[in-house]
Amino acid sequence: MLLLVAYVEHAGQAGRMVRIKPAELVALRNISTDGVTTSARLRREGASASTIAARCRLGGPWRRLLPGIILLSQGEPTRRQQIRAAVLHTAPDSVVSGLDALRAHGLPIAHSREVRMLVPHTRRILSREFVAVERTSRVPHSVRHDGIPFAPPARAAIDAARQETDPATVGRILSLTIYHGLCTQNDLQTELEAGNQRGTAGVRKILRRLGSMSDTYLHGVARRFLEHVPLPPPTWNMTICDRHARPIGVVAAWWDEVGLGWQFGTRNNGNPAPKMNDLALTAAGVVLVRTSREQLCTNDAGIARELTSAFASAARRRRPNVLAYGAASAAGSLLPARDMSATVGSKNLTMGITVSSTSKS
């Protein structure tokens, strides 16, 4: 570390750029995360205030992102580096919310211009540069990814939606959060009622317009679950027909290459249709896995074992003589599963979401 200090002091006093040696690079990595650190930490390691200031001047090897926050490189900061800087700037007890938090939870959505930070309402810290600070009496329990504290999905989605004025954008944020299985519609409603009511009128209206998306949420949970299961991607919401193209049942997920179907969710009590559906499918030779909503929502490890075992069993058998049909075509007919695999995507009509029909999302 002394080598770093001596080198830094020399470079600052000489006013010229000197190539950083490997030893100094290691030292810099040890006092930073993602190339971002604080002036206080640099001073604790022996660098003087004048050295830090000299290296952060125009043309220097470092740059000051926020007061007391240093990027140990010359280029433009990445989004991850901006988030690191925002967390250091607002620490302690701050949480990243909004679109950045949703992205951290796996939502494929563009980030906002500013990093939205939630801080306790007793703090007196201001928004600046690329950091939007929101004081709140309800700082949520954070979910940490790579050491960064993020708000849970429902809070992040409501915080992001409250900042938007375009109804289509608000609808997209809310519906995508449900579609990808990050939280339920009830979770969003609960968060909306519990939080700051400023800017929620439009969000409340659009959330009501979404209607029931419980099945959409469950499919999102299933898609996320399958990301960690060693199986090829299935097609979704398929009608299974016999060789004469007569419907014999429906499955939520379908592996056409082996004739494996997966059904999940709550059955209607007293309704014989689901059982008849199962009997017809198994009689036709379809290998069927059934999972309750409760099992799926708790990420039961047994589901993965059951699915992989069923796939292996189905692969050893002759594929049943059935056809699988999915989305309706423009002519009103049904598209076979094998044809669907070649389509670019299918559209969820709720708020105009476009998703891949065969990807794991």
CORBEL-V824599 format. One line per field, one symbol per residue. phi: phi as a letter, one per 30 degrees, with the letter a starting at -180 (. if undefined). A space follows every 10 residues. Layout:
phi->???
This chain:
phi->.ddddddddd ddddibdbdd dedddddddd cbbhicbcdd dddddjdddd dddddcdejd dcbddbeicc cdacdddddd dddedddddc dcicbdbidd dddddjddbd dddcddccbe dddcbcdahc cccbdbdbdd ddccbhicdc ddeddddddd dddccdedde dddddddded idacdddddd ddddceddic eddddddddd idbddddddd dddddddccd bdddcchccc bddcicdblb bdbbcddbic cbcbjddddi cdeeddeddd ddddjddbcc bdeddddche dddddddddd ddddddcddd dbccbbdddd djdccdeddd dcddaccddd iidcbddbdd h
